[in-house]
Amino acid sequence: MNAPSSLRPGSMRIALLSLLGIVVLGGLAAWWLHTHERVERRIQMPRTGEARRNPLYALQLALQKDGVAVKSRRRLQLLPGAGKEEASVPLAARDTVVIYNDPRTLTAPEAAGLLHWVDAGGHLIVRTPPLGLLATNTPVPLFADLQLMPMGRDNSECAEMKGNRGPTTDEAADEAATVQTDAAAERAEGLLFCGARRFTLAGANPVHSWGDLKAGYVFARIQRGNGSVDVLADLDFLDSDELEDPASFLLARQLLQPNHRAGTVHLVYAAQMPSLWVTIIRHSWMAWGPLLLALMLWLWRRMQRFGPGLPAPSTERRSLLEHIVASGELEYRYGYAHLLYDAARNAFLARLRRRDPQAAALQGEPQLMLLAERFQDVPPGEIRDALLPPFAHDHTAFRTRIATLIRLRNRL
């Protein structure tokens, strides 16, 4: 029997290469695990559905998880409308209404209805009208009833807001003290209302306020009957992006404290739609800007010069009658008057043959007698002279004979 054969060289090579590959892969895995660390990263995904059109969607979800009844809608809808979507929404005595956008869209009857509801125990939260390109000084019926007056834009340093916070409830003060060292509290005191449109008191006596008469107020809570009205310089901290900030969340909780869990919170997030012209000016300048520049360049190219307009240059005269007169004068000047006479006499005889063939066929006195009978108002002597060629250089006879032939031809 034969002895068992050793491993083949090809098998040995494959085994060594496989072992080497395992070692290399193991080294790469060890290097990767040693130099890299697994971390979590949050990516803001595009909003869809209601979260895209409702800036108060995060506040709505937070209130729902807290066990608070909440409703969101685009319009206030205090008054009954024509369609199903515009039906009026009744407000209970202990409800809370947050008007997120410009309060200038509230009409006088709506403002009166809101204040009547506040007197019965409701809680209203509004902001000052934002400064814009248009309708800056539009009156606000709600602010007039509350005896408040909006001011201009806040141009002071944001740090000046620190220490100006007015008195708050004991619970809110304790909560603020627990986060006093947090960066969110610093932003709440110094930067939360930076650049917002403040307001001043025109007779109102707020229960709680933030600010002073000199620099203006950014927050005021006005007691009316059994309810209250909160007026703020801005409500952007209630936006879904800003509500993640602890300072914004804390302030939102303080605002909703009066009727917390006592009634329904109504979030009105689209009380105003910007006008078409404001939208075009603010957000479509990349389209109308180049078009306006192109129009100005086109007008510059079409404009020849500055100054008063010059009279139009005289155009070249191309009248056919003027050419004929000039040709006749040239021929007459160079001794070709007989050609002009022959042309006038031939034109008269040609029309005579068409109108009176009998007279055209005759010659001499018989023809003259027929023509004298036909043209009784023309003396026979003029007719006889017109049919005879004039003498050379007799200008008077030439003009008379030509005029007579033209007159006789036109009367045929």
PLY file of the C-alpha trace (Angstrom):
ply
format ascii 1.0
element vertex 412
property float x
property float y
property float z
element edge 411
property int vertex1
property int vertex2
end_header
0.00 0.00 0.00
1.11 3.58 -0.75
1.87 6.05 2.06
-0.55 9.02 2.53
0.48 11.92 0.37
1.31 15.37 1.87
-0.82 18.50 1.33
-0.72 20.00 -2.07
1.18 23.26 -2.53
-1.95 25.01 -3.87
-3.96 24.14 -0.74
-1.20 25.42 1.51
-1.10 28.72 -0.34
-4.87 29.17 -0.05
-4.76 28.48 3.68
-1.99 31.01 4.25
-3.81 33.70 2.24
-7.02 33.07 4.16
-5.19 33.33 7.48
-3.53 36.56 6.35
-6.87 38.02 5.29
-8.42 37.17 8.67
-5.53 38.87 10.45
-5.83 42.02 8.30
-9.60 42.23 8.79
-9.19 41.72 12.52
-6.60 44.49 12.68
-8.84 46.86 10.74
-11.78 46.07 13.03
-9.65 46.64 16.13
-8.35 49.96 14.72
-11.87 51.06 13.82
-13.25 50.26 17.28
-10.30 51.96 18.97
-10.41 55.21 16.98
-14.18 55.61 16.43
-16.98 56.14 18.90
-20.67 55.51 18.38
-22.69 58.64 18.97
-26.33 59.59 18.43
-27.15 62.46 16.12
-30.51 64.15 15.80
-31.45 65.31 12.30
-34.31 67.73 11.83
-36.63 66.11 9.32
-38.98 68.19 7.13
-42.36 68.66 8.72
-45.43 67.12 7.16
-49.15 67.38 7.69
-50.41 69.57 10.52
-46.90 70.07 11.94
-45.97 71.90 8.74
-48.86 74.38 8.72
-49.38 74.76 12.47
-46.50 76.57 14.27
-48.13 75.73 17.62
-48.27 71.98 16.97
-45.58 71.15 19.55
-47.44 73.18 22.19
-50.64 71.37 21.26
-49.01 67.96 21.75
-47.42 69.03 25.05
-50.75 70.20 26.41
-52.48 67.01 25.28
-49.88 64.87 27.05
-50.38 67.01 30.15
-54.06 66.17 30.15
-55.26 69.59 28.96
-58.08 69.87 26.43
-56.73 71.83 23.45
-58.08 72.89 20.04
-56.12 74.42 17.16
-57.60 76.37 14.28
-56.58 79.02 11.81
-59.23 81.63 12.67
-60.89 82.81 15.84
-64.42 82.11 14.55
-66.35 83.89 17.26
-69.03 84.94 14.80
-71.01 82.38 12.72
-69.81 81.97 9.14
-71.39 80.93 5.88
-69.86 77.47 5.53
-69.26 74.51 7.76
-65.58 75.37 8.24
-66.49 78.91 9.30
-68.99 77.85 11.96
-68.63 79.72 15.24
-66.73 78.05 18.09
-68.23 78.81 21.52
-65.90 79.71 24.38
-66.48 78.45 27.91
-66.02 80.62 30.97
-62.67 79.05 32.01
-61.13 78.59 28.56
-57.86 80.08 27.33
-57.40 81.68 23.89
-53.93 82.18 22.40
-53.86 84.48 19.35
-50.46 83.74 17.86
-50.37 86.25 15.01
-51.16 89.91 14.46
-54.11 91.13 16.60
-54.91 93.88 14.06
-57.06 91.38 12.18
-59.52 91.34 15.07
-62.47 93.55 14.28
-64.13 95.77 16.85
-67.05 93.31 17.41
-64.60 90.43 17.85
-62.51 92.42 20.33
-65.63 93.36 22.28
-66.76 89.73 22.30
-63.37 88.56 23.57
-63.29 91.11 26.39
-66.86 90.21 27.39
-65.77 86.57 27.54
-62.69 87.56 29.61
-64.90 89.37 32.11
-66.75 86.08 32.63
-63.53 84.26 33.58
-61.65 83.64 30.33
-57.92 84.00 29.80
-56.69 85.76 26.63
-53.07 85.79 25.41
-52.12 88.20 22.58
-48.99 89.88 21.23
-48.22 93.37 20.01
-48.67 94.07 16.29
-45.37 93.34 14.52
-43.57 96.11 12.70
-43.68 95.62 8.94
-43.51 97.38 5.61
-47.22 98.13 5.52
-49.95 99.07 8.03
-47.53 99.88 10.84
-49.79 102.48 12.41
-53.05 100.61 11.91
-55.22 101.02 15.04
-55.79 97.97 17.22
-59.29 97.97 18.77
-58.28 95.39 21.38
-55.32 97.46 22.62
-57.47 100.58 22.76
-59.94 98.78 25.03
-57.09 97.51 27.21
-55.56 101.03 27.44
-52.22 99.93 25.96
-50.18 101.53 23.22
-47.59 99.70 21.05
-44.16 101.31 20.82
-41.43 101.20 18.19
-38.82 98.49 17.76
-36.61 97.65 20.73
-33.16 99.02 19.84
-31.66 98.67 23.32
-29.09 96.08 24.27
-30.51 92.70 25.12
-28.54 92.64 28.36
-30.61 95.54 29.68
-33.51 93.15 30.04
-31.77 91.45 32.95
-33.17 92.38 36.34
-36.25 94.12 34.89
-38.56 91.21 35.45
-41.60 92.23 37.49
-43.35 90.28 40.21
-44.73 86.85 39.39
-46.63 84.21 41.28
-44.88 82.28 44.03
-44.96 79.04 42.07
-43.39 80.72 39.02
-40.72 82.35 41.20
-39.80 79.00 42.74
-39.56 77.39 39.33
-37.40 80.26 38.06
-35.12 79.92 41.09
-34.54 76.22 40.41
-33.14 76.96 36.96
-31.42 80.23 37.82
-27.99 78.86 36.90
-29.16 77.31 33.64
-28.23 78.98 30.33
-31.87 78.80 29.33
-32.79 81.11 32.22
-30.14 83.57 31.06
-31.67 83.60 27.60
-35.15 84.01 29.06
-34.11 87.08 31.02
-31.78 88.67 28.45
-32.52 87.48 24.94
-36.05 86.08 24.77
-37.70 89.37 23.75
-34.67 91.00 22.14
-35.80 93.17 19.22
-39.51 92.66 19.90
-42.03 95.50 19.74
-42.74 96.66 23.27
-45.76 98.54 24.52
-46.50 101.18 27.11
-49.35 101.67 29.55
-51.91 104.30 28.53
-54.02 103.92 31.67
-53.96 100.18 32.34
-52.90 98.84 35.75
-51.37 95.37 35.23
-51.22 92.78 37.99
-47.87 91.43 36.77
-45.51 93.08 34.29
-42.03 92.82 32.83
-40.34 96.08 31.89
-40.77 99.73 32.82
-42.37 102.90 31.51
-39.12 104.26 30.11
-37.97 101.27 28.04
-41.42 99.80 27.57
-43.01 96.54 28.64
-42.62 93.10 27.11
-45.23 91.42 29.31
-48.28 92.60 31.22
-51.15 90.68 32.83
-54.28 92.79 33.12
-57.13 91.64 35.36
-60.62 92.13 33.90
-63.59 90.91 35.90
-63.13 87.23 36.65
-60.55 86.73 33.89
-57.27 88.17 32.68
-55.50 89.28 29.51
-51.80 88.63 28.91
-50.10 90.97 26.43
-46.57 90.15 25.25
-44.13 91.81 22.90
-43.72 88.57 20.97
-45.05 85.01 20.94
-42.32 83.39 18.87
-41.18 81.39 21.91
-44.38 79.32 21.52
-43.24 78.15 18.08
-42.48 74.46 17.69
-38.78 75.17 17.10
-38.41 77.52 20.09
-40.47 75.52 22.57
-37.63 73.02 23.00
-35.69 75.71 24.86
-36.26 75.34 28.65
-36.70 79.11 29.03
-39.43 79.18 26.38
-41.15 76.17 27.94
-41.03 77.75 31.39
-42.51 81.02 30.16
-45.23 79.18 28.22
-46.18 77.28 31.38
-46.39 80.53 33.35
-48.64 82.09 30.71
-51.09 79.18 30.75
-51.17 78.96 34.55
-54.36 81.00 35.34
-56.84 78.54 33.77
-54.59 75.49 33.67
-56.75 72.33 33.28
-59.85 74.36 34.09
-61.04 74.60 30.50
-60.04 74.22 26.86
-57.02 75.97 25.38
-57.81 77.44 21.94
-54.70 77.97 19.79
-55.41 80.42 16.96
-52.26 80.20 14.84
-53.19 81.93 11.58
-55.17 85.03 12.45
-53.51 86.97 9.61
-52.29 86.07 6.16
-49.66 88.44 4.71
-50.77 90.48 1.73
-49.63 89.61 -1.76
-47.51 92.74 -2.17
-45.69 92.21 1.15
-44.98 88.59 0.20
-43.64 89.62 -3.21
-41.45 92.38 -1.77
-40.02 90.27 1.04
-39.67 86.81 -0.48
-39.70 87.24 -4.27
-36.98 89.87 -4.70
-34.78 87.28 -6.45
-37.35 87.25 -9.27
-38.48 90.88 -9.56
-35.03 92.35 -8.83
-33.34 91.04 -12.01
-36.47 91.78 -14.04
-36.48 95.38 -12.80
-32.78 95.71 -13.60
-33.32 94.30 -17.10
-36.20 96.75 -17.67
-34.02 99.68 -16.62
-31.20 98.54 -18.94
-33.66 98.18 -21.82
-35.02 101.69 -21.21
-31.44 103.01 -21.09
-30.67 101.46 -24.49
-33.87 102.78 -26.01
-33.23 106.28 -24.70
-31.15 108.23 -27.28
-30.23 111.26 -25.22
-31.41 113.58 -22.49
-33.10 116.93 -23.12
-36.05 118.17 -25.18
-37.05 116.30 -28.31
-35.83 117.59 -31.69
-38.23 118.02 -34.62
-38.43 115.08 -36.99
-36.19 115.44 -40.08
-37.98 116.21 -43.33
-38.59 113.13 -45.41
-37.61 112.83 -49.07
-40.36 114.02 -51.44
-41.51 111.32 -53.83
-44.62 112.87 -55.46
-45.28 111.50 -59.00
-46.94 114.75 -60.11
-43.84 116.71 -59.17
-41.72 114.38 -61.31
-44.05 114.84 -64.28
-44.03 118.64 -63.95
-40.25 118.69 -63.65
-39.88 116.46 -66.75
-42.21 118.70 -68.78
-40.35 121.86 -67.75
-37.05 120.24 -68.73
-38.29 119.26 -72.20
-39.81 122.70 -72.77
-36.57 124.40 -71.73
-34.52 122.35 -74.20
-36.80 123.01 -77.24
-39.06 119.97 -77.16
-42.33 121.90 -76.78
-43.75 120.32 -79.89
-43.50 116.88 -78.27
-45.52 118.09 -75.31
-48.14 119.62 -77.62
-48.37 116.43 -79.67
-48.88 114.38 -76.49
-51.75 116.65 -75.33
-53.38 116.69 -78.85
-53.08 112.88 -79.20
-54.65 112.38 -75.74
-57.61 114.61 -76.77
-58.09 112.81 -80.13
-57.83 109.36 -78.47
-60.67 110.19 -76.09
-62.65 111.82 -78.93
-62.46 108.54 -80.90
-63.94 106.70 -77.89
-66.69 109.26 -77.18
-67.53 110.58 -80.70
-66.06 108.36 -83.48
-67.84 110.37 -86.19
-66.18 113.67 -85.25
-62.82 111.96 -84.86
-62.99 110.52 -88.39
-63.49 113.94 -90.03
-60.84 116.51 -90.87
-60.78 120.27 -91.30
-63.94 122.39 -91.22
-66.48 119.51 -90.92
-64.71 118.30 -87.77
-64.57 121.87 -86.44
-68.34 122.31 -86.99
-69.16 119.11 -85.04
-66.84 120.14 -82.21
-68.37 123.63 -82.10
-71.83 122.07 -81.80
-70.60 119.77 -79.01
-68.73 122.49 -77.08
-71.05 125.47 -77.53
-69.53 127.49 -74.67
-66.07 127.37 -76.29
-65.50 129.79 -79.18
-64.84 128.01 -82.52
-61.66 130.07 -82.97
-60.11 128.65 -79.82
-60.99 125.11 -80.94
-59.40 125.76 -84.37
-56.23 127.20 -82.77
-56.00 124.31 -80.30
-55.94 121.75 -83.15
-53.09 123.57 -84.91
-49.47 123.39 -83.58
-48.17 126.71 -82.13
-45.22 128.66 -83.48
-41.82 128.04 -81.98
-40.94 130.16 -78.91
-44.56 131.47 -78.71
-45.05 130.74 -75.03
-48.51 132.34 -74.78
-49.91 130.36 -77.73
-48.36 127.15 -76.35
-49.93 127.54 -72.89
-53.31 128.56 -74.39
-53.47 125.57 -76.78
-52.43 123.08 -74.06
-55.03 124.48 -71.63
-57.78 124.32 -74.27
-56.94 120.70 -75.23
-56.97 119.62 -71.58
-60.32 121.38 -70.99
-61.91 119.82 -74.09
-60.56 116.37 -73.16
-61.94 116.57 -69.62
-65.41 117.52 -70.96
-65.69 114.53 -73.31
0 1
1 2
2 3
3 4
4 5
5 6
6 7
7 8
8 9
9 10
10 11
11 12
12 13
13 14
14 15
15 16
16 17
17 18
18 19
19 20
20 21
21 22
22 23
23 24
24 25
25 26
26 27
27 28
28 29
29 30
30 31
31 32
32 33
33 34
34 35
35 36
36 37
37 38
38 39
39 40
40 41
41 42
42 43
43 44
44 45
45 46
46 47
47 48
48 49
49 50
50 51
51 52
52 53
53 54
54 55
55 56
56 57
57 58
58 59
59 60
60 61
61 62
62 63
63 64
64 65
65 66
66 67
67 68
68 69
69 70
70 71
71 72
72 73
73 74
74 75
75 76
76 77
77 78
78 79
79 80
80 81
81 82
82 83
83 84
84 85
85 86
86 87
87 88
88 89
89 90
90 91
91 92
92 93
93 94
94 95
95 96
96 97
97 98
98 99
99 100
100 101
101 102
102 103
103 104
104 105
105 106
106 107
107 108
108 109
109 110
110 111
111 112
112 113
113 114
114 115
115 116
116 117
117 118
118 119
119 120
120 121
121 122
122 123
123 124
124 125
125 126
126 127
127 128
128 129
129 130
130 131
131 132
132 133
133 134
134 135
135 136
136 137
137 138
138 139
139 140
140 141
141 142
142 143
143 144
144 145
145 146
146 147
147 148
148 149
149 150
150 151
151 152
152 153
153 154
154 155
155 156
156 157
157 158
158 159
159 160
160 161
161 162
162 163
163 164
164 165
165 166
166 167
167 168
168 169
169 170
170 171
171 172
172 173
173 174
174 175
175 176
176 177
177 178
178 179
179 180
180 181
181 182
182 183
183 184
184 185
185 186
186 187
187 188
188 189
189 190
190 191
191 192
192 193
193 194
194 195
195 196
196 197
197 198
198 199
199 200
200 201
201 202
202 203
203 204
204 205
205 206
206 207
207 208
208 209
209 210
210 211
211 212
212 213
213 214
214 215
215 216
216 217
217 218
218 219
219 220
220 221
221 222
222 223
223 224
224 225
225 226
226 227
227 228
228 229
229 230
230 231
231 232
232 233
233 234
234 235
235 236
236 237
237 238
238 239
239 240
240 241
241 242
242 243
243 244
244 245
245 246
246 247
247 248
248 249
249 250
250 251
251 252
252 253
253 254
254 255
255 256
256 257
257 258
258 259
259 260
260 261
261 262
262 263
263 264
264 265
265 266
266 267
267 268
268 269
269 270
270 271
271 272
272 273
273 274
274 275
275 276
276 277
277 278
278 279
279 280
280 281
281 282
282 283
283 284
284 285
285 286
286 287
287 288
288 289
289 290
290 291
291 292
292 293
293 294
294 295
295 296
296 297
297 298
298 299
299 300
300 301
301 302
302 303
303 304
304 305
305 306
306 307
307 308
308 309
309 310
310 311
311 312
312 313
313 314
314 315
315 316
316 317
317 318
318 319
319 320
320 321
321 322
322 323
323 324
324 325
325 326
326 327
327 328
328 329
329 330
330 331
331 332
332 333
333 334
334 335
335 336
336 337
337 338
338 339
339 340
340 341
341 342
342 343
343 344
344 345
345 346
346 347
347 348
348 349
349 350
350 351
351 352
352 353
353 354
354 355
355 356
356 357
357 358
358 359
359 360
360 361
361 362
362 363
363 364
364 365
365 366
366 367
367 368
368 369
369 370
370 371
371 372
372 373
373 374
374 375
375 376
376 377
377 378
378 379
379 380
380 381
381 382
382 383
383 384
384 385
385 386
386 387
387 388
388 389
389 390
390 391
391 392
392 393
393 394
394 395
395 396
396 397
397 398
398 399
399 400
400 401
401 402
402 403
403 404
404 405
405 406
406 407
407 408
408 409
409 410
410 411
